[in-house]
Amino acid sequence: MNKSLLVKGIVGLMAATAFVSCHQKEQAIEGTWVEVAPDSVIAVQGVVLEQGGKAASVNPAALQYESWQKEGNLLILTGGAMANGQAISVVDTFTILKVTDTEMILQNDEMTITYEKQQ
């Protein structure tokens, strides 16, 4: 194989890799994310993800998120809930299917949630 052709191919591959890497910037997920509550056409529910890993629930009184972390494409929310008058610890793990400036889609074994970002 021609050495010049091999060098051109390697340089082209490196340039393409650099271009893709620069354009795949990870989308920040901090913010207030809500959906219309399934049992109401007026109220919303969701989660607030703050910098530093602090979290808060939006509206569901029985479930209170306290912290969050992102590991790869997983969003892990931890907190507490009331069930039959007993306080229990909660760890919800979701796969992040999509995140943009305005939308985040999460999925776990039981459901898919489409959140909109509040401004």
C-alpha positions in Angstrom: 0.0 0.0 0.0 1.2 3.5 -0.8 2.5 5.2 2.4 1.1 8.5 1.4 -2.3 7.0 0.9 -2.2 5.3 4.3 -1.2 8.6 6.0 -4.0 10.5 4.3 -6.5 7.8 5.5 -5.3 8.0 9.1 -5.4 11.8 9.1 -8.9 11.7 7.6 -10.1 9.2 10.2 -8.6 11.3 13.0 -10.4 14.4 11.7 -13.7 12.6 11.5 -13.3 11.3 15.0 -12.5 14.8 16.3 -15.6 16.3 14.5 -18.0 13.7 15.9 -16.5 14.1 19.4 -17.0 17.8 19.4 -20.6 17.6 18.2 -21.7 15.0 20.7 -21.7 17.3 23.7 -23.5 15.8 26.6 -26.8 17.5 27.3 -27.1 18.9 30.9 -30.1 17.5 32.7 -30.3 20.0 35.6 -33.6 21.8 35.8 -37.3 21.3 36.5 -38.9 18.5 34.5 -42.7 18.0 34.5 -45.5 16.0 32.8 -49.2 16.4 33.1 -50.2 14.2 36.0 -51.9 11.0 34.6 -55.0 11.5 36.8 -55.5 15.2 36.1 -55.6 17.5 33.1 -54.5 20.5 35.2 -51.8 19.4 37.7 -48.3 18.6 36.7 -45.8 16.3 38.4 -42.1 15.7 38.0 -38.7 16.3 39.5 -36.3 19.1 40.1 -32.6 18.2 39.4 -30.2 20.7 40.9 -26.5 21.0 40.4 -24.6 19.0 43.0 -27.0 16.1 43.0 -29.9 17.6 45.0 -33.4 16.6 43.9 -36.9 17.5 44.8 -40.3 16.1 43.7 -42.9 18.3 42.0 -46.4 17.6 43.4 -46.6 14.0 44.4 -46.9 14.3 48.2 -46.3 10.6 48.9 -42.9 10.5 47.1 -40.1 12.9 47.9 -36.9 12.7 45.9 -33.8 14.0 47.8 -30.9 13.3 45.5 -29.9 12.3 42.0 -26.9 11.0 40.1 -26.3 10.2 36.5 -24.2 7.1 35.6 -23.8 6.8 31.8 -27.3 6.8 30.4 -28.9 6.0 33.8 -30.6 8.5 36.0 -30.8 7.4 39.7 -33.2 9.2 42.0 -33.2 8.5 45.7 -35.6 9.7 48.4 -38.4 8.6 50.6 -42.1 7.7 50.4 -45.1 7.0 52.6 -46.7 3.6 52.1 -49.5 2.4 54.5 -48.4 4.9 57.0 -44.8 3.7 57.0 -41.8 5.7 55.7 -39.7 3.8 53.2 -36.6 4.5 51.2 -36.9 4.8 47.5 -34.3 4.3 44.7 -35.7 4.8 41.2 -33.5 4.0 38.3 -34.4 5.2 34.8 -32.7 4.8 31.4 -32.4 8.2 29.7 -33.7 7.6 26.2 -33.6 11.2 25.1 -32.7 14.6 26.5 -32.8 18.0 24.7 -33.1 21.6 25.9 -36.9 21.1 26.3 -37.6 17.4 26.6 -36.4 14.4 28.6 -37.7 10.8 28.0 -37.0 8.3 30.8 -37.8 4.6 30.9 -37.8 1.9 33.6 -39.3 -1.6 33.6 -42.7 -0.3 34.3 -43.2 2.9 32.3 -41.9 5.5 29.9 -42.2 9.2 31.0 -41.9 12.2 28.7 -41.0 15.3 30.7 -41.0 18.9 29.4 -38.5 21.3 30.9 -40.0 24.3 32.7 -38.5 27.6 31.9 
